Amino acid sequence: MAAKRNISSGVYLVIDPSMEEGLLLKKLKAVLPEEIAAVQIWDNFHKGQNIQDLIEKICAICYLHNIPVLINNQWELLLNTSLDGVHFDVIPENYNEIKQTIKREFISGVTINNDLTVVKLAEMYQMDYLSFCSVFPSVTSNSCELVSFDTIKATRKLTSMPVFLAGGIRPDNIHQLKDLPFEGVAVVSGIMSSTDPAGAVKNYITQLKANKK
């Protein structure tokens, strides 16, 4: 069994599996030589889609660069695919049972907003990372409430777990995050909707590095 991959800092890329497959894989191949922390497959599959086949194609591309691949919510797919882990929108009440069912090490993360009790739960369950949503207003994160910057700052008093920020983040507003404790940003449309996804990633990375100076 391969060693557990780890999520690094930088750009956490969320991809939409309902995108035309050829275009999705082409764009994914274009961005992976860049500094990608992880790839998450949004659980937005269309009817009749060969989900396992698509997941294996995505994993094969990402693993050439040792980039972990996670599924959004549908943890059962870890039982019969090469996925590294799962990102939950909400921590399931039966999380410990899920761990026992999967029977192998896996990466797990959860979306949080202004309720820091979720941070304590994630710590208790020994999850791997947190993702705040939504930092700015966003079309793709319209189900998330806006997160207070004070809430994000308070996380460091509760955990040393890696923190990612999501929702409406663009290269031209990353500077507004300068005083916040975080390891990276989660991006959906800002990269995969671009005609130059590799260039878009480079732009995000450039601004993130500038932000840390």
KOLTISE-196969 format. One record per residue (C-alpha): residue in three letters; z, y negated, x negated. Coordinates in nm, 4 decimals. Layout:
! residues N
@kollo ALA; up Z; north Y; east X;
...
! end
This chain:
! residues 213
@kollo MET; up 0.0000; north 0.0000; east 0.0000;
@kollo ALA; up -0.0903; north -0.3448; east -0.1360;
@kollo ALA; up 0.1903; north -0.5814; east -0.2329;
@kollo LYS; up 0.2897; north -0.8364; east 0.0271;
@kollo ARG; up 0.0879; north -1.1554; east -0.0099;
@kollo ASN; up 0.2780; north -1.4816; east 0.0025;
@kollo ILE; up 0.1972; north -1.8104; east 0.1708;
@kollo SER; up 0.1516; north -2.0879; east -0.0838;
@kollo SER; up 0.1550; north -2.4636; east -0.0353;
@kollo GLY; up -0.1447; north -2.6727; east 0.0690;
@kollo VAL; up -0.3804; north -2.6258; east 0.3626;
@kollo TYR; up -0.2905; north -2.3630; east 0.6222;
@kollo LEU; up -0.6237; north -2.2975; east 0.7917;
@kollo VAL; up -0.6388; north -2.2001; east 1.1591;
@kollo ILE; up -0.9688; north -2.0492; east 1.2708;
@kollo ASP; up -1.1055; north -1.9959; east 1.6218;
@kollo PRO; up -1.2458; north -1.6412; east 1.6669;
@kollo SER; up -1.4489; north -1.7520; east 1.9685;
@kollo MET; up -1.6795; north -1.9417; east 1.7308;
@kollo GLU; up -2.0145; north -1.7696; east 1.6768;
@kollo GLU; up -1.9317; north -1.4951; east 1.4276;
@kollo GLY; up -2.1990; north -1.5676; east 1.1709;
@kollo LEU; up -2.1099; north -1.9365; east 1.1586;
@kollo LEU; up -1.7361; north -1.8607; east 1.1448;
@kollo LEU; up -1.7704; north -1.6253; east 0.8483;
@kollo LYS; up -2.0110; north -1.8589; east 0.6701;
@kollo LYS; up -1.7684; north -2.1512; east 0.6966;
@kollo LEU; up -1.4765; north -1.9319; east 0.5956;
@kollo LYS; up -1.6580; north -1.8163; east 0.2812;
@kollo ALA; up -1.7337; north -2.1784; east 0.1974;
@kollo VAL; up -1.3708; north -2.2940; east 0.2073;
@kollo LEU; up -1.1885; north -2.0021; east 0.0452;
@kollo PRO; up -1.2544; north -2.0994; east -0.3170;
@kollo GLU; up -1.0444; north -2.4078; east -0.2375;
@kollo GLU; up -0.6625; north -2.4235; east -0.2229;
@kollo ILE; up -0.5897; north -2.2450; east 0.1042;
@kollo ALA; up -0.2274; north -2.1460; east 0.1729;
@kollo ALA; up -0.3131; north -1.8941; east 0.4440;
@kollo VAL; up -0.5598; north -1.8251; east 0.7231;
@kollo GLN; up -0.4384; north -1.7814; east 1.0804;
@kollo ILE; up -0.6629; north -1.6329; east 1.3481;
@kollo TRP; up -0.5962; north -1.8151; east 1.6747;
@kollo ASP; up -0.5615; north -1.5721; east 1.9664;
@kollo ASN; up -0.8624; north -1.7152; east 2.1451;
@kollo PHE; up -1.0863; north -1.4091; east 2.1579;
@kollo HIS; up -1.3623; north -1.3929; east 2.4138;
@kollo LYS; up -1.4127; north -1.1103; east 2.6602;
@kollo GLY; up -1.5785; north -0.8033; east 2.5134;
@kollo GLN; up -1.5293; north -0.9147; east 2.1535;
@kollo ASN; up -1.4761; north -0.6421; east 1.8911;
@kollo ILE; up -1.1460; north -0.7892; east 1.7760;
@kollo GLN; up -1.0551; north -0.5312; east 1.5133;
@kollo ASP; up -1.3984; north -0.5463; east 1.3530;
@kollo LEU; up -1.3864; north -0.9263; east 1.3278;
@kollo ILE; up -1.0336; north -0.9185; east 1.1849;
@kollo GLU; up -1.1387; north -0.6736; east 0.9133;
@kollo LYS; up -1.4358; north -0.8926; east 0.8197;
@kollo ILE; up -1.2091; north -1.1978; east 0.7948;
@kollo CYS; up -0.9513; north -1.0063; east 0.5912;
@kollo ALA; up -1.2160; north -0.8744; east 0.3508;
@kollo ILE; up -1.3364; north -1.2276; east 0.2790;
@kollo CYS; up -0.9860; north -1.3717; east 0.2381;
@kollo TYR; up -0.8503; north -1.0910; east 0.0234;
@kollo LEU; up -1.1178; north -1.1547; east -0.2372;
@kollo HIS; up -0.9165; north -1.4723; east -0.3036;
@kollo ASN; up -0.5745; north -1.3127; east -0.2346;
@kollo ILE; up -0.5248; north -1.5394; east 0.0675;
@kollo PRO; up -0.3024; north -1.3937; east 0.3421;
@kollo VAL; up -0.4361; north -1.3552; east 0.6949;
@kollo LEU; up -0.2166; north -1.3828; east 1.0029;
@kollo ILE; up -0.2771; north -1.3313; east 1.3712;
@kollo ASN; up -0.1487; north -1.5706; east 1.6351;
@kollo ASN; up 0.1036; north -1.3934; east 1.8653;
@kollo GLN; up -0.0737; north -1.0584; east 1.9003;
@kollo TRP; up 0.1521; north -0.8686; east 1.6591;
@kollo GLU; up 0.0288; north -0.5305; east 1.7866;
@kollo LEU; up -0.2874; north -0.5872; east 1.5849;
@kollo LEU; up -0.0820; north -0.5355; east 1.2677;
@kollo LEU; up -0.0552; north -0.1686; east 1.3622;
@kollo ASN; up -0.4233; north -0.0883; east 1.3103;
@kollo THR; up -0.5739; north -0.3657; east 1.0967;
@kollo SER; up -0.5331; north -0.5078; east 0.7462;
@kollo LEU; up -0.3563; north -0.8233; east 0.8678;
@kollo ASP; up -0.0734; north -0.9609; east 0.6530;
@kollo GLY; up 0.1357; north -1.1018; east 0.9313;
@kollo VAL; up 0.1805; north -1.2852; east 1.2586;
@kollo HIS; up 0.2445; north -1.6424; east 1.3653;
@kollo PHE; up 0.4445; north -1.6714; east 1.6853;
@kollo ASP; up 0.4289; north -1.9695; east 1.9165;
@kollo VAL; up 0.7761; north -1.8585; east 2.0328;
@kollo ILE; up 1.0061; north -1.6051; east 1.8643;
@kollo PRO; up 1.0060; north -1.2928; east 2.0845;
@kollo GLU; up 1.3441; north -1.1776; east 2.2152;
@kollo ASN; up 1.2649; north -0.8281; east 2.0833;
@kollo TYR; up 1.1744; north -0.9496; east 1.7331;
@kollo ASN; up 1.3863; north -0.6823; east 1.5608;
@kollo GLU; up 1.2168; north -0.4106; east 1.7665;
@kollo ILE; up 0.8782; north -0.5512; east 1.6650;
@kollo LYS; up 0.9779; north -0.5284; east 1.2971;
@kollo GLN; up 1.0790; north -0.1656; east 1.3424;
@kollo THR; up 0.7525; north -0.0877; east 1.5225;
@kollo ILE; up 0.5303; north -0.2410; east 1.2537;
@kollo LYS; up 0.7042; north -0.0305; east 0.9842;
@kollo ARG; up 0.5788; north -0.2346; east 0.6893;
@kollo GLU; up 0.6440; north -0.5670; east 0.5279;
@kollo PHE; up 0.4636; north -0.8549; east 0.6946;
@kollo ILE; up 0.4618; north -1.2344; east 0.6890;
@kollo SER; up 0.6038; north -1.4068; east 0.9942;
@kollo GLY; up 0.6200; north -1.7694; east 1.0987;
@kollo VAL; up 0.6920; north -1.9681; east 1.4108;
@kollo THR; up 0.5956; north -2.2967; east 1.5708;
@kollo ILE; up 0.8842; north -2.5390; east 1.6171;
@kollo ASN; up 0.9167; north -2.8789; east 1.7789;
@kollo ASN; up 1.2275; north -3.0908; east 1.8247;
@kollo ASP; up 1.4579; north -2.7971; east 1.8997;
@kollo LEU; up 1.6198; north -2.7058; east 1.5682;
@kollo THR; up 1.7944; north -2.4026; east 1.7158;
@kollo VAL; up 1.4618; north -2.2285; east 1.6496;
@kollo VAL; up 1.5125; north -2.2940; east 1.2775;
@kollo LYS; up 1.8455; north -2.1143; east 1.2910;
@kollo LEU; up 1.6855; north -1.8219; east 1.4737;
@kollo ALA; up 1.4047; north -1.8030; east 1.2184;
@kollo GLU; up 1.6652; north -1.7966; east 0.9407;
@kollo MET; up 1.8600; north -1.5229; east 1.1174;
@kollo TYR; up 1.5457; north -1.3107; east 1.1508;
@kollo GLN; up 1.4471; north -1.3834; east 0.7889;
@kollo MET; up 1.1086; north -1.5225; east 0.8846;
@kollo ASP; up 0.8849; north -1.6674; east 0.6140;
@kollo TYR; up 0.7847; north -2.0184; east 0.7235;
@kollo LEU; up 0.8000; north -2.2838; east 0.9945;
@kollo SER; up 0.5208; north -2.4925; east 1.1453;
@kollo PHE; up 0.6011; north -2.8193; east 1.3222;
@kollo CYS; up 0.3737; north -2.9098; east 1.6141;
@kollo SER; up 0.2647; north -3.1706; east 1.6982;
@kollo VAL; up 0.3081; north -3.4387; east 1.4334;
@kollo PHE; up 0.0381; north -3.6657; east 1.5786;
@kollo PRO; up -0.1462; north -3.6545; east 1.9135;
@kollo SER; up -0.4119; north -3.3844; east 1.9001;
@kollo VAL; up -0.6726; north -3.2290; east 2.1281;
@kollo THR; up -0.6239; north -2.8823; east 1.9733;
@kollo SER; up -0.2433; north -2.9083; east 1.9887;
@kollo ASN; up -0.2146; north -3.0477; east 2.3391;
@kollo SER; up 0.0484; north -2.7910; east 2.4397;
@kollo CYS; up 0.2925; north -2.9216; east 2.1756;
@kollo GLU; up 0.5320; north -3.2097; east 2.2202;
@kollo LEU; up 0.5313; north -3.4851; east 1.9592;
@kollo VAL; up 0.7822; north -3.4114; east 1.6848;
@kollo SER; up 1.0268; north -3.6705; east 1.5590;
@kollo PHE; up 1.0075; north -3.7353; east 1.1855;
@kollo ASP; up 1.3892; north -3.7291; east 1.1845;
@kollo THR; up 1.3735; north -3.3737; east 1.3176;
@kollo ILE; up 1.1447; north -3.2695; east 1.0335;
@kollo LYS; up 1.3784; north -3.4285; east 0.7789;
@kollo ALA; up 1.6747; north -3.2453; east 0.9318;
@kollo THR; up 1.5184; north -2.9050; east 0.8640;
@kollo ARG; up 1.6012; north -2.9235; east 0.4935;
@kollo LYS; up 1.9716; north -2.9281; east 0.5814;
@kollo LEU; up 1.9242; north -2.5999; east 0.7658;
@kollo THR; up 1.6725; north -2.4063; east 0.5582;
@kollo SER; up 1.4743; north -2.3852; east 0.2359;
@kollo MET; up 1.1970; north -2.2025; east 0.4217;
@kollo PRO; up 0.8460; north -2.3456; east 0.3636;
@kollo VAL; up 0.7527; north -2.6049; east 0.6250;
@kollo PHE; up 0.4012; north -2.6815; east 0.7461;
@kollo LEU; up 0.3055; north -2.9740; east 0.9659;
@kollo ALA; up 0.0414; north -2.9435; east 1.2382;
@kollo GLY; up -0.1242; north -3.1493; east 1.5067;
@kollo GLY; up -0.3641; north -3.4381; east 1.4593;
@kollo ILE; up -0.3282; north -3.4477; east 1.0806;
@kollo ARG; up -0.6263; north -3.6016; east 0.9017;
@kollo PRO; up -0.6817; north -3.7063; east 0.5410;
@kollo ASP; up -0.6528; north -4.0714; east 0.6480;
@kollo ASN; up -0.3061; north -4.0312; east 0.8032;
@kollo ILE; up -0.1422; north -3.7932; east 0.5538;
@kollo HIS; up 0.0078; north -4.0958; east 0.3779;
@kollo GLN; up 0.2301; north -4.1440; east 0.6840;
@kollo LEU; up 0.4012; north -3.8139; east 0.5973;
@kollo LYS; up 0.5048; north -3.9237; east 0.2483;
@kollo ASP; up 0.8818; north -3.9190; east 0.3061;
@kollo LEU; up 0.8896; north -3.5846; east 0.4876;
@kollo PRO; up 0.9901; north -3.2472; east 0.3393;
@kollo PHE; up 0.6948; north -3.0125; east 0.3790;
@kollo GLU; up 0.4817; north -2.7684; east 0.1809;
@kollo GLY; up 0.1496; north -2.8100; east 0.3565;
@kollo VAL; up -0.0490; north -2.8952; east 0.6664;
@kollo ALA; up -0.2029; north -2.6714; east 0.9296;
@kollo VAL; up -0.5573; north -2.7728; east 1.0206;
@kollo VAL; up -0.8002; north -2.6464; east 1.2847;
@kollo SER; up -1.0903; north -2.8698; east 1.3838;
@kollo GLY; up -1.0574; north -3.1030; east 1.0858;
@kollo ILE; up -1.2101; north -2.8321; east 0.8681;
@kollo MET; up -1.3904; north -2.5713; east 1.0760;
@kollo SER; up -1.5665; north -2.8303; east 1.2922;
@kollo SER; up -1.6926; north -3.0126; east 0.9847;
@kollo THR; up -2.0522; north -2.9768; east 0.8659;
@kollo ASP; up -1.9034; north -2.9613; east 0.5139;
@kollo PRO; up -1.5850; north -2.7521; east 0.5494;
@kollo ALA; up -1.5345; north -2.7102; east 0.1732;
@kollo GLY; up -1.5586; north -3.0861; east 0.1280;
@kollo ALA; up -1.3125; north -3.1338; east 0.4139;
@kollo VAL; up -1.0587; north -2.9028; east 0.2456;
@kollo LYS; up -1.0980; north -3.0888; east -0.0840;
@kollo ASN; up -1.0324; north -3.4159; east 0.0966;
@kollo TYR; up -0.7117; north -3.2796; east 0.2514;
@kollo ILE; up -0.5949; north -3.1394; east -0.0839;
@kollo THR; up -0.6664; north -3.4676; east -0.2619;
@kollo GLN; up -0.4603; north -3.6608; east -0.0084;
@kollo LEU; up -0.1764; north -3.4067; east -0.0127;
@kollo LYS; up -0.1516; north -3.4298; east -0.3911;
@kollo ALA; up -0.1598; north -3.8085; east -0.3770;
@kollo ASN; up 0.1147; north -3.7940; east -0.1157;
@kollo LYS; up 0.3451; north -3.6017; east -0.3500;
@kollo LYS; up 0.3238; north -3.8563; east -0.6331;
! end
